[in-house]
Amino acid sequence: MQRGQKRVHIKYGIDVGVVLKEDQSSGRITYGKVQKILTNSAIHPHGIKVRLNTGEVGRVKEIL
């Protein structure tokens, strides 16, 4: 598994694990498929922000 800090590793439709805003304190990971990449920069230290097919938005912690 890769970490989700580099935008180049994230593609539409891939399976990822993200931490949602409300789960940042617990670190709980939510899994889903990438619908849209929201972060414009090439690298983000906390993970690239994406929208999942479910509509949830979070930062990528795992690329499956």
Secondary structure by P-SEA (a helix, b strand, c coil): cccccccccccccccbbbbcccccccbbbbbbbbcccccccccccccbbbbccccbbbbbcccc
